[in-house]
């Protein structure tokens, strides 16, 4: 009797094994996909945003993740990351050393003093780099957390023999170097100090040629995740044959940065203001619901909820206009 039961169980087990062997591995395939959630999430899109009152331009602080709404190409997104003044800064100080700036040593010393004061406001985990530009951008000090290295590098700024002011080339070079920032989730900021002037050649019909365009600079800013803050200082006099432009301002507007115009005497105070305002910005991150990576530009719109408008009055959210889906 025991032998017959054992023999029957053996036949049943053999039959089950044969059936399982013949079945297609559907369940195994489903399990494999469940074990790879990263492939379904898409890349994190990180934004730097500032909320200000329209009338006074004062900042609106102490908002929470629930106070914001974000749309990508008109489609509402879910905010997964949010903070204020907790994400480390990666800062490139980009100094104009062109012919319209360098000869005035008093103005240049104000630039150095302002940069030193701004650096002193950075936190220990922030990293900073120094670049100069005229016709092109040149790295003076690589990214470092040692403030003394940057202060010493300010003395190495040199505009002798530099011709022309190519703001687009300067910002493009800074945006390209920003890709080397060691803080992967940092706020990436380029602080451009310039008079935004360009020498004209052969009257006002020609200007010194540049290799790249403003559009290329803006695209590189988007792809490197950089925000431009422009400090535009006025010269004592604008000599004949010099053109005023707005490249630095345009780059700031496209990336959600700020532009501050100032006199040369107020350069240190205005640089300090830029750093303080950076600390009042919100970092907002989301994973796009569009998981395709088609390389197209996607428009971003960030708003606050109606109850915030009712409480604070008319406000505006300053952030970058979009990104390229690499």
Backbone bond lengths (Angstrom), bond angles and torsions (degrees), N, CA, C in turn:
res aa  C-N    CA-C-N  psi(-1)  N-CA   C-N-CA  omega(-1)  CA-C   N-CA-C  phi
1 X - - - 1.467 - - 1.521 110.20 -
2 X 1.341 117.28 -46.75 1.464 121.80 178.80 1.506 110.44 -63.41
3 X 1.373 116.66 -38.28 1.447 120.60 -179.14 1.514 110.70 -65.30
4 X 1.371 117.00 -39.13 1.466 119.82 179.88 1.529 111.36 -66.31
5 X 1.345 118.26 -40.88 1.468 121.27 178.55 1.532 110.44 -63.74
6 X 1.330 115.67 -42.18 1.466 119.81 179.71 1.509 110.59 -63.13
7 X 1.337 115.47 -42.18 1.457 120.05 179.66 1.520 110.87 -64.00
8 X 1.368 117.29 -39.08 1.463 121.97 178.96 1.530 110.48 -65.41
9 X 1.346 117.47 -44.48 1.467 120.64 178.76 1.515 111.59 -61.93
10 X 1.334 116.05 -38.33 1.468 119.31 179.31 1.510 110.58 -62.96
11 X 1.347 116.77 -41.47 1.474 119.98 -179.87 1.531 110.56 -65.81
12 X 1.318 116.69 -39.42 1.472 120.16 178.19 1.529 111.47 -62.88
13 X 1.335 115.17 -45.31 1.456 118.81 -179.80 1.519 111.65 -64.22
14 X 1.317 116.09 -37.73 1.463 120.02 178.44 1.520 110.89 -65.25
15 X 1.347 116.50 -41.08 1.461 120.85 179.48 1.536 110.77 -64.41
16 X 1.351 118.13 -42.03 1.471 122.13 178.71 1.522 110.73 -62.61
17 X 1.344 116.18 -41.00 1.467 120.02 -179.16 1.510 110.89 -64.30
18 X 1.346 116.57 -40.07 1.475 120.36 -179.87 1.521 110.20 -65.19
19 X 1.347 117.31 -43.28 1.470 121.38 -179.39 1.520 110.78 -63.02
20 X 1.338 116.56 -45.46 1.468 119.78 179.30 1.515 111.48 -62.34
21 X 1.304 117.46 -36.15 1.455 120.44 -179.88 1.529 111.66 -67.24
22 X 1.345 116.19 -33.09 1.459 120.24 -177.58 1.510 112.74 -82.52
23 X 1.333 119.04 -20.57 1.469 121.02 -179.13 1.521 110.92 -69.08
24 X 1.367 119.39 141.62 1.468 122.07 175.30 1.527 110.08 -69.33
25 X 1.341 117.72 150.39 1.483 121.24 -174.14 1.524 112.39 -79.94
26 X 1.342 117.93 55.37 1.457 121.05 -178.67 1.520 110.68 -68.02
27 X 1.309 116.34 -47.17 1.456 119.57 -176.43 1.527 110.78 -64.07
28 X 1.355 116.53 -37.03 1.453 118.91 178.88 1.513 111.48 -65.33
29 X 1.339 116.91 -38.36 1.465 120.41 179.13 1.512 110.92 -65.32
30 X 1.315 118.15 -41.07 1.463 121.54 179.02 1.519 110.40 -63.09
31 X 1.318 116.17 -40.25 1.452 119.39 -179.48 1.529 110.62 -65.68
32 X 1.368 116.54 -37.02 1.451 120.67 -179.51 1.517 111.51 -60.97
33 X 1.346 116.66 -42.28 1.459 120.55 179.52 1.521 111.17 -67.70
34 X 1.317 117.09 -34.71 1.453 119.71 179.13 1.523 110.97 -67.58
35 X 1.345 116.88 -24.60 1.453 120.63 -179.71 1.527 112.69 -84.05
36 X 1.347 118.82 0.67 1.456 122.25 -178.03 1.526 110.73 -125.17
37 X 1.350 118.81 62.58 1.455 120.46 -176.74 1.517 113.03 -69.37
38 X 1.336 117.67 -23.01 1.460 120.57 -177.55 1.521 110.43 -63.36
39 X 1.306 118.51 -34.36 1.455 120.50 -177.86 1.525 111.97 -69.17
40 X 1.320 117.18 -15.69 1.461 120.45 -177.63 1.529 112.36 -100.93
41 X 1.332 117.27 -10.72 1.464 119.96 -173.42 1.528 113.02 -82.86
42 X 1.327 117.98 -35.26 1.450 120.21 -174.32 1.515 110.40 82.59
43 X 1.320 116.14 171.79 1.455 121.04 -177.06 1.523 110.81 -79.18
44 X 1.314 115.16 149.23 1.454 120.84 177.23 1.520 109.40 -76.88
45 X 1.321 116.03 128.05 1.457 122.30 175.44 1.522 106.99 -99.10
46 X 1.322 116.56 119.25 1.463 121.53 -176.98 1.522 110.03 -110.79
47 X 1.336 115.79 133.55 1.457 122.04 -177.75 1.518 110.28 -124.86
48 X 1.322 114.48 146.31 1.457 122.00 169.67 1.517 106.66 -104.32
49 X 1.313 118.44 125.21 1.468 120.40 -175.77 1.518 110.40 -135.03
50 X 1.320 114.78 142.78 1.457 121.22 175.07 1.521 108.77 -125.32
51 X 1.316 116.57 136.71 1.465 122.07 179.70 1.525 107.56 -110.26
52 X 1.334 116.52 123.43 1.462 120.02 -178.38 1.523 110.09 -130.98
53 X 1.322 115.41 154.83 1.460 120.94 172.95 1.528 109.25 -75.14
54 X 1.331 116.71 135.10 1.457 120.14 -176.64 1.525 112.32 -63.28
55 X 1.317 117.65 -39.32 1.460 120.18 -174.34 1.523 112.32 -76.31
56 X 1.325 117.05 -44.43 1.461 120.30 -171.78 1.527 113.99 -102.68
57 X 1.355 116.75 -13.94 1.471 122.29 -176.75 1.527 112.10 65.10
58 X 1.327 117.43 11.60 1.465 120.62 175.82 1.525 109.52 -76.78
59 X 1.318 116.37 152.01 1.455 120.38 -174.84 1.524 111.87 -82.92
60 X 1.319 115.04 152.81 1.464 122.72 176.47 1.524 107.37 -106.00
61 X 1.305 117.32 113.29 1.462 122.15 -176.52 1.524 111.38 -105.28
62 X 1.329 114.59 175.86 1.473 123.17 173.45 1.517 113.46 63.62
63 X 1.327 117.78 28.47 1.460 120.23 173.17 1.524 109.46 -84.53
64 X 1.324 116.53 158.16 1.460 122.22 179.97 1.523 110.09 -114.68
65 X 1.315 114.90 172.53 1.465 120.45 179.11 1.520 111.21 -57.85
66 X 1.328 116.54 -36.26 1.459 120.96 -177.32 1.530 112.92 -70.94
67 X 1.324 117.58 -12.37 1.464 121.00 -179.05 1.527 112.78 -84.15
68 X 1.340 117.16 -8.70 1.462 121.35 -175.04 1.526 111.58 -110.77
69 X 1.324 114.53 153.71 1.467 122.44 169.16 1.521 107.65 -132.09
70 X 1.325 115.55 139.68 1.460 119.72 -176.86 1.526 109.66 -131.58
71 X 1.331 115.46 138.33 1.464 122.02 -177.92 1.522 109.33 -128.30
72 X 1.322 115.23 137.71 1.463 121.31 174.58 1.525 108.32 -118.30
73 X 1.318 116.18 117.42 1.467 121.66 -174.30 1.527 111.24 50.47
74 X 1.328 115.98 39.25 1.457 121.84 177.16 1.510 115.17 84.22
75 X 1.328 118.17 -4.35 1.474 121.84 -178.16 1.522 108.96 -100.87
76 X 1.316 116.85 127.30 1.460 121.27 -178.41 1.520 110.74 -67.01
77 X 1.341 115.91 138.42 1.454 122.43 -178.61 1.529 110.26 -114.97
78 X 1.338 115.83 161.01 1.459 121.30 179.78 1.518 108.85 -102.11
79 X 1.315 116.74 123.12 1.459 122.00 -178.90 1.530 109.43 -76.88
80 X 1.329 115.74 123.70 1.463 121.13 -178.53 1.524 112.64 -107.80
81 X 1.325 117.21 -24.21 1.466 121.27 -178.37 1.525 109.05 -129.67
82 X 1.318 115.90 137.97 1.461 119.35 -177.73 1.526 109.39 -156.58
83 X 1.331 116.25 135.67 1.461 120.59 175.12 1.519 109.35 -164.06
84 X 1.319 115.81 165.67 1.456 122.93 172.51 1.518 108.44 -136.13
85 X 1.345 115.44 121.33 1.464 122.42 178.01 1.523 112.62 58.87
86 X 1.330 117.38 33.04 1.461 120.24 175.56 1.520 111.69 -118.61
87 X 1.324 116.68 -18.61 1.456 120.84 -178.88 1.527 108.66 -88.49
88 X 1.337 118.01 132.02 1.466 119.79 -178.29 1.523 112.22 -64.91
89 X 1.324 115.12 152.92 1.459 122.08 -179.80 1.525 110.90 -95.36
90 X 1.309 115.95 140.28 1.457 122.92 165.29 1.518 106.01 -115.39
91 X 1.332 116.82 110.56 1.458 122.11 -171.13 1.522 110.42 -116.71
92 X 1.319 115.51 130.93 1.465 121.03 168.96 1.527 107.41 -110.42
93 X 1.326 116.30 119.89 1.457 120.64 173.30 1.526 107.17 -90.63
94 X 1.319 116.03 114.26 1.469 122.68 -174.63 1.527 108.33 -109.32
95 X 1.330 116.29 111.90 1.460 121.81 -171.03 1.524 110.32 -108.82
96 X 1.306 115.17 129.91 1.459 122.91 175.47 1.535 109.01 -75.74
97 X 1.348 116.71 120.19 1.472 120.59 177.58 1.527 110.34 -119.18
98 X 1.327 116.32 26.47 1.460 120.49 -177.27 1.518 111.47 -71.55
99 X 1.317 115.49 177.51 1.449 121.16 -175.18 1.508 114.38 -63.24
100 X 1.322 118.19 -24.89 1.466 120.19 179.54 1.520 112.31 -80.22
101 X 1.351 117.08 -7.62 1.466 121.37 -178.58 1.516 111.61 -114.70
102 X 1.329 115.95 -48.98 1.458 121.07 -169.10 1.526 114.61 -59.57
103 X 1.342 121.57 -42.30 1.466 119.20 -176.36 1.519 113.93 -59.29
104 X 1.335 117.75 -26.44 1.461 120.82 -178.77 1.533 108.62 -87.62
105 X 1.334 116.33 91.04 1.458 120.86 -175.29 1.528 112.82 -64.75
106 X 1.328 118.26 -31.04 1.455 120.44 177.48 1.523 110.48 -64.22
107 X 1.336 116.04 -43.35 1.468 119.93 178.41 1.522 110.60 -64.06
108 X 1.320 115.40 -38.19 1.456 118.62 -177.73 1.519 111.10 -69.23
109 X 1.310 116.73 -35.30 1.460 119.66 176.93 1.524 110.45 -66.84
110 X 1.337 117.35 -33.58 1.470 119.74 175.04 1.525 110.01 -64.30
111 X 1.320 116.64 -38.59 1.466 120.22 176.91 1.526 110.20 -60.23
112 X 1.304 116.43 -46.79 1.466 120.20 -179.60 1.532 110.80 -61.92
113 X 1.315 116.05 -45.74 1.469 119.88 -178.73 1.523 110.97 -63.40
114 X 1.331 116.65 -42.41 1.462 120.23 178.26 1.511 112.09 -62.87
115 X 1.327 116.74 -40.96 1.464 120.25 178.87 1.523 110.95 -64.91
116 X 1.344 116.51 -40.25 1.469 119.29 178.73 1.529 111.12 -62.45
117 X 1.313 117.45 -41.79 1.463 120.73 -179.79 1.529 110.97 -67.51
118 X 1.340 116.69 -38.88 1.470 119.93 179.35 1.526 110.73 -66.03
119 X 1.328 117.03 -41.07 1.463 121.19 -179.99 1.521 110.86 -61.32
120 X 1.318 116.96 -35.11 1.468 120.41 -178.19 1.521 112.41 -65.62
121 X 1.342 117.88 -17.98 1.463 121.53 -179.74 1.528 112.82 -86.60
122 X 1.315 116.87 -9.40 1.457 120.00 -178.01 1.523 110.85 -73.97
123 X 1.328 115.86 153.05 1.460 121.72 179.49 1.530 110.08 -86.52
124 X 1.341 117.44 161.39 1.470 120.13 -177.10 1.522 113.86 -56.99
125 X 1.328 117.83 -33.03 1.459 120.04 -177.83 1.523 112.70 -82.72
126 X 1.329 117.89 -8.59 1.463 120.92 177.72 1.526 109.68 -75.15
127 X 1.322 115.95 146.58 1.455 120.75 174.98 1.528 108.83 -117.74
128 X 1.322 115.32 149.33 1.461 119.85 -175.23 1.521 109.04 -139.64
129 X 1.326 114.83 146.31 1.455 122.17 177.59 1.519 108.48 -132.17
130 X 1.331 116.58 157.58 1.458 121.75 -179.37 1.524 109.09 -124.36
131 X 1.340 115.04 129.10 1.461 121.23 176.33 1.519 108.47 -132.20
132 X 1.326 116.34 154.75 1.455 120.97 173.71 1.525 108.10 -125.90
133 X 1.324 115.84 158.38 1.462 118.46 177.69 1.517 110.18 -149.88
134 X 1.313 113.27 152.95 1.468 123.67 168.59 1.521 104.40 -141.40
135 X 1.344 116.81 -94.00 1.461 119.20 173.84 1.526 111.28 -77.08
136 X 1.339 117.37 -22.62 1.458 122.10 177.31 1.519 108.83 -152.98
137 X 1.319 115.88 169.38 1.463 121.14 -178.45 1.521 110.07 -90.81
138 X 1.331 115.42 143.52 1.462 121.89 178.06 1.520 109.02 -134.24
139 X 1.319 116.51 133.25 1.466 121.35 178.34 1.519 109.45 -77.55
140 X 1.323 116.58 125.68 1.461 122.31 178.23 1.528 110.64 -101.86
141 X 1.341 117.02 -42.04 1.464 121.79 179.68 1.525 108.97 -139.90
142 X 1.336 118.50 118.86 1.477 120.39 176.73 1.527 110.98 -63.01
143 X 1.327 116.15 168.60 1.464 121.32 178.83 1.530 110.43 -54.50
144 X 1.318 114.60 134.56 1.460 120.43 178.91 1.519 109.00 -154.31
145 X 1.322 115.46 157.43 1.464 121.31 172.14 1.523 110.72 -104.34
146 X 1.312 116.73 1.28 1.457 122.01 177.61 1.524 108.65 -87.96
147 X 1.333 116.27 109.54 1.466 120.03 -175.99 1.530 111.55 -65.76
148 X 1.337 117.48 -31.96 1.462 120.11 -179.70 1.529 110.90 -64.20
149 X 1.327 117.03 -35.64 1.463 119.88 178.71 1.526 110.92 -60.38
150 X 1.330 115.62 -41.68 1.461 119.45 -178.06 1.524 110.87 -71.94
151 X 1.327 116.24 -41.64 1.471 120.00 178.61 1.532 110.02 -59.85
152 X 1.334 117.09 -43.56 1.464 120.36 178.20 1.528 111.28 -65.56
153 X 1.341 116.15 -34.38 1.464 119.99 -179.21 1.522 111.58 -67.29
154 X 1.337 116.98 -27.02 1.463 119.97 178.55 1.527 111.20 -59.69
155 X 1.318 116.67 -29.11 1.459 120.30 179.04 1.525 112.21 -76.74
156 X 1.343 116.42 -10.41 1.465 119.36 179.17 1.523 112.63 -95.11
157 X 1.321 117.17 -1.38 1.466 119.43 175.21 1.526 108.94 -61.10
158 X 1.316 116.29 132.91 1.465 119.31 -173.13 1.526 109.44 -148.59
159 X 1.324 115.62 118.24 1.460 120.47 178.88 1.499 114.08 -105.69
160 X 1.349 117.90 9.59 1.458 120.18 -178.80 1.525 110.94 -65.21
161 X 1.311 115.41 129.60 1.460 120.89 179.01 1.515 114.43 80.92
162 X 1.331 118.26 3.14 1.462 121.85 -179.21 1.530 110.13 -84.93
163 X 1.318 116.50 130.93 1.457 121.39 178.83 1.529 109.05 -119.40
164 X 1.337 115.07 138.18 1.456 119.98 174.26 1.516 113.01 83.05
165 X 1.321 115.02 160.35 1.464 122.39 176.40 1.512 108.28 -128.83
166 X 1.320 116.99 102.80 1.457 121.70 179.40 1.529 108.09 -107.46
167 X 1.330 115.67 85.58 1.456 120.29 -177.37 1.523 111.03 -62.08
168 X 1.343 116.21 -38.80 1.464 119.29 179.52 1.526 111.53 -62.63
169 X 1.345 117.08 -39.60 1.464 120.63 177.39 1.529 110.53 -66.39
170 X 1.329 116.67 -40.32 1.456 119.86 179.64 1.519 112.18 -62.78
171 X 1.331 116.61 -46.83 1.464 120.64 -178.97 1.520 110.67 -68.78
172 X 1.342 117.49 -37.80 1.462 120.44 177.22 1.524 110.43 -61.16
173 X 1.333 117.17 -46.63 1.462 119.97 179.47 1.518 112.31 -61.55
174 X 1.331 116.87 -39.79 1.460 120.35 178.58 1.524 111.16 -66.19
175 X 1.333 117.12 -41.72 1.464 120.71 179.89 1.522 111.10 -64.50
176 X 1.328 116.92 -37.85 1.462 119.97 177.55 1.523 110.84 -66.32
177 X 1.322 117.03 -41.72 1.461 119.40 179.59 1.526 111.51 -69.23
178 X 1.335 117.61 -26.76 1.460 121.05 179.73 1.522 111.92 -58.93
179 X 1.314 118.44 -22.87 1.470 121.22 179.14 1.527 111.66 -63.64
180 X 1.334 117.75 -17.14 1.461 120.54 179.68 1.521 112.55 -88.88
181 X 1.329 118.60 1.82 1.467 121.43 -179.42 1.520 110.28 -56.05
182 X 1.322 116.88 136.48 1.467 120.82 -175.60 1.520 112.59 -84.65
183 X 1.332 117.92 -16.32 1.466 120.65 176.68 1.523 108.88 -88.61
184 X 1.324 119.26 101.36 1.462 120.25 -174.29 1.520 114.04 -63.92
185 X 1.328 117.32 -30.54 1.464 120.64 -178.55 1.525 111.94 -107.40
186 X 1.323 115.92 23.57 1.458 119.36 -174.11 1.514 112.06 -77.15
187 X 1.312 114.93 164.23 1.448 121.08 165.27 1.516 106.50 -81.51
188 X 1.289 116.55 119.24 1.462 121.15 -174.93 1.524 108.96 -101.22
189 X 1.325 115.84 114.62 1.457 121.45 -171.50 1.521 110.69 -128.33
190 X 1.324 115.76 130.95 1.459 122.43 172.16 1.520 107.13 -107.61
191 X 1.322 116.81 116.88 1.468 121.57 176.73 1.518 107.39 -98.95
192 X 1.322 116.24 106.12 1.462 121.66 -177.04 1.517 110.12 -95.99
193 X 1.332 116.57 120.90 1.459 122.53 177.49 1.523 107.60 -105.65
194 X 1.321 117.13 111.16 1.451 120.40 -174.14 1.520 111.10 -157.19
195 X 1.343 115.05 157.38 1.462 119.35 170.98 1.525 110.59 -91.23
196 X 1.380 115.70 -4.91 1.467 122.01 176.48 1.530 111.81 56.22
197 X 1.329 115.87 40.33 1.463 121.05 178.01 1.517 109.40 -110.95
198 X 1.332 115.72 154.08 1.455 120.62 176.72 1.519 109.52 -134.68
199 X 1.324 115.61 133.51 1.452 119.47 176.56 1.521 109.92 -69.95
200 X 1.315 116.08 134.92 1.457 121.10 175.75 1.524 110.56 -89.99
201 X 1.318 115.82 148.50 1.454 122.26 177.91 1.519 108.04 -121.85
202 X 1.313 116.54 133.54 1.470 120.15 -177.53 1.524 111.09 56.29
203 X 1.320 114.71 58.08 1.462 122.46 -178.88 1.519 110.02 70.32
204 X 1.330 118.04 -155.73 1.465 121.12 -174.29 1.533 112.58 -93.92
205 X 1.335 116.39 5.68 1.458 118.40 -178.60 1.522 111.68 -84.44
206 X 1.316 117.79 -16.85 1.448 121.07 -178.97 1.520 109.17 -132.71
207 X 1.311 114.11 146.21 1.458 120.33 172.84 1.521 107.31 -128.71
208 X 1.310 115.51 162.12 1.460 118.54 179.01 1.526 110.14 -57.06
209 X 1.334 118.16 126.30 1.464 120.91 -174.48 1.518 111.68 -69.13
210 X 1.319 115.70 150.22 1.459 121.59 174.77 1.516 108.90 -122.60
211 X 1.329 116.17 156.45 1.464 120.64 -177.98 1.519 111.33 -75.62
212 X 1.331 116.63 -34.26 1.453 121.55 -175.98 1.525 110.46 -118.31
213 X 1.323 114.83 169.73 1.457 120.69 -177.10 1.520 110.41 -111.53
214 X 1.307 114.62 168.96 1.460 120.52 176.50 1.527 110.92 -60.91
215 X 1.335 117.28 -39.90 1.469 120.57 179.40 1.524 111.34 -61.44
216 X 1.325 117.05 -38.91 1.462 120.06 178.37 1.530 110.80 -66.47
217 X 1.317 116.12 -37.54 1.463 119.63 177.61 1.518 110.63 -64.06
218 X 1.326 117.29 -43.38 1.464 121.05 -179.86 1.521 110.70 -65.06
219 X 1.332 116.75 -39.81 1.468 118.76 179.14 1.528 110.44 -62.98
220 X 1.323 117.13 -42.77 1.462 119.97 179.19 1.531 110.89 -64.68
221 X 1.322 116.92 -34.64 1.464 120.48 176.04 1.525 110.16 -61.79
222 X 1.335 116.54 -44.72 1.469 120.25 178.29 1.525 110.64 -61.30
223 X 1.333 116.95 -45.02 1.454 120.16 -172.89 1.529 112.03 -73.79
224 X 1.313 117.71 -26.72 1.465 120.07 177.85 1.528 111.87 -91.81
225 X 1.347 116.88 -3.12 1.464 120.60 179.11 1.513 113.10 70.93
226 X 1.339 117.61 29.46 1.465 121.67 -174.76 1.522 111.73 -96.46
227 X 1.320 114.79 145.51 1.458 123.11 173.75 1.525 107.93 -111.40
228 X 1.328 116.58 134.96 1.457 120.93 178.50 1.525 109.67 -100.95
229 X 1.321 116.14 128.93 1.456 122.64 168.60 1.522 106.95 -115.04
230 X 1.311 116.49 120.90 1.457 120.73 -173.57 1.516 110.76 -107.13
231 X 1.327 116.02 126.46 1.456 121.79 172.76 1.526 106.70 -106.97
232 X 1.320 115.99 105.97 1.457 121.77 -176.33 1.519 108.90 -100.01
233 X 1.304 115.98 112.28 1.451 119.34 -179.39 1.522 110.11 -106.07
234 X 1.296 115.93 147.89 1.451 122.65 -175.51 1.517 110.50 -93.01
235 X 1.334 114.94 138.78 1.448 119.68 174.38 1.518 110.30 -78.48
236 X 1.316 115.05 164.91 1.459 119.16 178.07 1.516 110.25 -63.37
237 X 1.327 116.34 -46.30 1.462 122.53 176.61 1.517 107.47 -139.38
238 X 1.323 116.09 149.72 1.450 120.64 174.23 1.518 108.37 -100.98
239 X 1.338 117.99 106.93 1.456 120.68 -176.60 1.526 111.40 -63.45
240 X 1.350 117.32 158.90 1.461 120.88 176.02 1.527 110.34 -60.59
241 X 1.314 116.14 147.64 1.460 120.25 177.87 1.511 114.62 82.73
242 X 1.328 117.12 14.70 1.461 120.38 177.14 1.520 109.36 -117.53
243 X 1.322 116.21 134.88 1.457 122.37 -176.80 1.519 110.35 -105.98
244 X 1.316 116.56 134.96 1.466 120.91 171.67 1.520 108.58 -84.02
245 X 1.333 116.39 141.16 1.459 120.73 -179.68 1.521 109.38 -131.51
246 X 1.328 115.94 -174.60 1.464 119.70 -178.58 1.525 111.16 -140.07
247 X 1.334 117.84 28.13 1.462 120.71 -176.16 1.521 111.07 -64.05
248 X 1.329 116.78 -46.95 1.464 119.65 -179.19 1.529 110.81 -61.17
249 X 1.315 116.62 -41.80 1.467 120.91 179.03 1.523 110.75 -64.64
250 X 1.326 117.37 -42.60 1.465 120.91 179.76 1.528 111.22 -62.69
251 X 1.319 116.79 -40.62 1.464 120.75 178.85 1.524 110.75 -65.57
252 X 1.323 116.20 -38.30 1.461 119.82 177.98 1.522 110.97 -64.81
253 X 1.313 117.35 -44.42 1.463 121.00 -179.79 1.519 111.31 -64.06
254 X 1.332 117.76 -39.85 1.465 121.11 -177.81 1.519 112.16 -67.01
255 X 1.329 117.38 -32.40 1.463 120.50 -174.84 1.522 113.36 -100.54
256 X 1.333 117.09 1.28 1.457 119.29 -179.99 1.509 113.59 82.36
257 X 1.334 116.25 21.73 1.457 120.19 177.60 1.516 111.54 -89.27
258 X 1.312 116.25 -167.40 1.453 121.15 -178.35 1.524 109.09 -126.21
259 X 1.319 115.61 152.91 1.456 122.17 176.08 1.521 108.57 -122.97
260 X 1.311 116.21 128.78 1.456 121.69 179.36 1.522 108.49 -124.86
261 X 1.322 116.23 124.70 1.457 121.16 174.12 1.518 108.54 -94.95
262 X 1.305 115.49 140.87 1.462 118.64 -175.91 1.516 110.68 -152.76
263 X 1.297 115.73 160.57 1.454 120.88 170.21 1.521 108.24 -81.58
264 X 1.304 116.44 163.95 1.458 119.34 -178.70 1.522 112.39 -63.48
265 X 1.320 116.73 -33.07 1.463 119.80 -179.32 1.528 112.45 -65.17
266 X 1.333 116.67 -27.20 1.465 120.69 -174.94 1.524 113.38 -99.39
267 X 1.327 117.25 10.82 1.463 120.28 -179.09 1.531 112.34 -55.70
268 X 1.339 120.51 -48.54 1.476 119.45 -179.57 1.528 112.96 -58.87
269 X 1.326 117.31 -43.91 1.471 120.45 -178.42 1.521 111.30 -65.66
270 X 1.321 116.34 -39.31 1.463 119.15 -177.93 1.535 111.60 -71.55
271 X 1.323 117.40 -34.77 1.463 119.99 175.47 1.522 110.48 -64.11
272 X 1.306 116.46 -41.15 1.459 120.57 176.44 1.526 110.59 -61.40
273 X 1.323 116.49 -39.62 1.464 121.22 178.56 1.523 111.32 -61.72
274 X 1.331 116.82 -40.07 1.466 120.29 179.50 1.520 110.61 -60.76
275 X 1.337 117.50 -46.71 1.465 120.55 -179.75 1.525 110.45 -62.50
276 X 1.319 117.39 -42.46 1.465 120.63 -179.91 1.520 111.30 -63.57
277 X 1.329 116.94 -38.97 1.463 119.69 179.29 1.521 111.72 -71.01
278 X 1.326 116.96 -31.11 1.459 119.20 175.49 1.524 110.74 -62.53
279 X 1.327 116.93 -34.69 1.453 120.89 179.71 1.525 112.27 -69.93
280 X 1.315 117.57 -16.56 1.460 121.27 -178.37 1.528 112.09 -96.04
281 X 1.308 116.47 6.21 1.461 120.02 -178.80 1.523 110.68 -88.62
282 X 1.329 114.78 155.98 1.460 122.07 178.73 1.526 109.27 -100.62
283 X 1.320 115.95 142.25 1.455 121.66 171.98 1.525 107.99 -102.88
284 X 1.325 115.97 120.98 1.461 122.14 -176.73 1.523 108.77 -122.79
285 X 1.328 116.72 129.22 1.461 120.88 -179.96 1.513 111.99 -128.72
286 X 1.332 115.28 145.69 1.472 120.48 176.55 1.520 109.49 -151.55
287 X 1.320 115.92 156.44 1.464 122.28 172.71 1.517 107.72 -99.56
288 X 1.319 116.46 120.25 1.456 120.95 -174.34 1.524 111.63 -61.49
289 X 1.325 115.43 140.28 1.464 119.86 175.29 1.526 111.28 -72.61
290 X 1.321 116.76 -17.04 1.463 121.48 175.57 1.523 107.27 -91.81
291 X 1.340 117.24 103.06 1.465 121.74 -174.64 1.518 113.03 -85.56
292 X 1.325 118.54 -2.72 1.460 120.28 178.40 1.522 109.63 -70.69
293 X 1.314 117.09 148.14 1.458 122.93 177.08 1.522 107.52 -119.21
294 X 1.344 115.23 75.39 1.460 120.52 -172.79 1.517 113.41 -94.46
295 X 1.333 117.44 -1.54 1.453 120.32 179.20 1.507 114.45 79.36
296 X 1.338 118.00 0.95 1.459 121.20 -178.34 1.526 111.35 -80.01
297 X 1.321 115.58 158.04 1.459 121.04 177.54 1.519 109.61 -80.33
298 X 1.319 116.36 133.52 1.464 121.56 179.60 1.521 109.41 -116.96
299 X 1.302 115.95 127.20 1.453 121.24 -178.49 1.530 110.39 -79.55
300 X 1.317 114.87 140.54 1.459 121.40 179.87 1.523 109.06 -120.04
301 X 1.310 115.04 137.12 1.462 121.04 174.49 1.519 108.62 -131.93
302 X 1.328 115.55 125.88 1.458 121.24 178.86 1.528 108.35 -117.35
303 X 1.310 116.33 129.58 1.464 121.52 179.33 1.531 109.25 -131.50
304 X 1.304 115.57 165.20 1.463 120.28 169.82 1.526 107.58 -101.69
305 X 1.299 115.60 157.12 1.462 120.47 -177.29 1.535 110.93 -71.35
306 X 1.334 117.28 156.59 1.472 120.80 -175.80 1.525 113.87 -55.35
307 X 1.318 117.66 -34.64 1.469 118.72 -179.03 1.532 111.90 -65.66
308 X 1.339 117.24 -28.24 1.468 120.36 175.95 1.522 110.14 -71.01
309 X 1.320 116.49 -39.90 1.471 120.89 176.40 1.525 110.37 -62.21
310 X 1.329 116.47 -41.27 1.467 119.30 179.62 1.525 111.08 -66.29
311 X 1.321 116.64 -33.69 1.453 120.26 -177.77 1.535 112.14 -81.19
312 X 1.328 116.66 -40.40 1.464 121.17 -173.48 1.525 113.46 -99.06
313 X 1.328 117.37 -15.15 1.459 119.89 -172.61 1.521 109.96 89.50
314 X 1.314 117.32 -165.63 1.460 121.36 -178.96 1.525 110.30 -68.78
315 X 1.328 115.06 121.77 1.465 120.60 178.63 1.519 108.89 -128.62
316 X 1.315 115.71 162.58 1.456 121.74 176.49 1.520 108.16 -132.44
317 X 1.337 115.81 142.22 1.458 122.09 178.05 1.525 108.11 -102.27
318 X 1.325 116.23 121.49 1.460 121.55 179.39 1.516 109.02 -100.92
319 X 1.330 116.28 118.54 1.456 121.19 178.14 1.517 107.91 -155.93
320 X 1.331 116.95 176.43 1.461 118.42 -178.74 1.517 111.14 -72.33
321 X 1.321 115.33 156.82 1.451 120.62 -172.27 1.526 114.22 -80.52
322 X 1.314 116.94 -14.64 1.462 118.62 179.55 1.517 111.46 167.42
323 X 1.338 115.54 -162.18 1.462 121.14 179.83 1.522 109.43 -158.66
324 X 1.322 116.54 164.04 1.457 122.23 176.10 1.519 108.73 -96.83
325 X 1.328 116.94 129.53 1.467 122.32 -176.16 1.511 109.98 -81.46
326 X 1.310 116.65 81.45 1.459 122.14 176.99 1.520 109.92 -74.24
